[in-house]
């Protein structure tokens, strides 16, 4: 699967109410990060994450289990990778 683009994410969030002026792209990023840290998002966000194949949900002994997919790990890395610039453009440590 290709990397996600902002337009697809915004379109998927149509009809969802996460509050006024909430950025759908930022919400999806935060939702994935919460799953990776072991926190619960809520059913709507979980469905959106599953829609984009970022997580896989299963039921085990009546309990919902959420696992981040390999694509979800790759996407999270792309979203949150550190700035690794070297040279003049790198931020100065002496301030």
C-alpha positions in Angstrom: 0.0 0.0 0.0 1.2 3.5 -0.8 1.8 6.2 1.8 -1.3 8.1 2.9 -2.0 11.5 1.6 -3.8 14.3 3.4 -6.7 14.4 0.9 -7.7 10.8 1.5 -7.6 11.3 5.3 -9.7 14.4 5.2 -12.2 12.7 3.0 -12.5 9.7 5.4 -13.2 12.1 8.3 -16.2 13.6 6.6 -19.2 13.2 8.8 -17.1 12.6 11.9 -17.4 15.0 14.8 -14.2 15.4 16.7 -14.9 19.0 17.6 -14.6 22.3 15.7 -11.5 23.1 13.8 -9.8 19.8 14.4 -7.2 18.8 11.8 -8.1 15.2 10.6 -4.5 14.5 9.6 -3.2 15.4 13.0 -6.0 13.4 14.7 -5.1 10.3 12.7 -1.4 10.7 13.6 -2.2 11.1 17.3 -4.6 8.2 17.2 -1.9 5.9 15.8 0.6 7.0 18.3 -1.8 6.4 21.1 -2.4 2.8 19.9 1.4 2.3 19.8 1.7 3.5 23.4 -1.1 1.1 24.5 -3.9 3.6 24.9 -7.5 3.4 23.7 -8.9 5.9 21.1 -12.6 5.2 20.9 -14.5 3.3 18.3 -14.6 5.9 15.6 -10.9 6.6 15.6 -10.2 2.8 15.8 -12.4 2.3 12.7 -10.6 5.1 10.8 -7.2 3.6 11.7 -8.4 0.2 10.5 -9.8 1.7 7.3 -6.3 2.9 6.4 -4.7 -0.4 7.4 -2.7 1.2 10.1 -4.1 -1.2 12.8 -5.7 -4.6 12.8 -8.5 -5.4 15.3 -9.4 -8.8 16.6 -11.5 -10.2 19.4 -9.9 -12.6 21.8 -12.0 -14.1 24.6 -14.5 -11.3 24.0 -11.9 -8.6 24.4 -11.0 -6.2 21.6 -7.3 -6.4 20.7 -5.7 -3.7 18.5 -2.3 -4.3 16.8 -0.4 -1.9 14.7 0.3 -3.3 11.2 3.7 -3.1 9.5 2.2 -0.4 7.2 1.2 1.5 10.4 4.7 1.3 11.7 6.1 2.6 8.5 3.6 5.4 8.3 4.2 6.4 11.9 7.9 6.5 11.2 7.4 8.8 8.2 5.1 11.0 10.2 7.3 11.4 13.3 10.9 10.9 12.1 13.4 13.3 13.5 15.0 16.0 11.4 18.4 14.5 10.6 19.9 17.4 8.6 23.6 17.9 8.8 25.6 21.0 8.1 24.7 24.6 7.9 20.9 24.0 7.9 21.0 22.0 11.1 19.7 23.8 14.2 22.5 25.1 16.5 22.9 23.6 19.9 24.6 26.7 21.4 21.8 29.1 22.3 
